[in-house]
């Protein structure tokens, strides 16, 4: 008997996993998605409407992902995973700057 799932079975398994993540664990950790998205939008709007706004680049994405994690940290300062993610996004952004600096030399 083959253990390969049919496309419908694979999608069903994915939906079950997504439901578990979206409806349980993340609500406890990050609060309601709607509230969290509103907080993220507020931070991103502040960033995007700054006087120095230019078209987005890879460094802006790193900043915005940091803001995304900061919005989650605001709701739950004790979730170490958010702090790790924040540091990871900051390191990625810094790596982009470092690479650009080295390329100019």
Secondary structure, DSSP 4 states (H G I P E B T S, - for coil): ---PPPHHHHHHHHHHHHHHIIIIIHHHHH--HHHHHHHHHHHHHHHHTSTT--S--HHHHHHHHHHHHHHHHHH-TT-HHHHHHHHHHHHHHHHHHHHHHHHH-
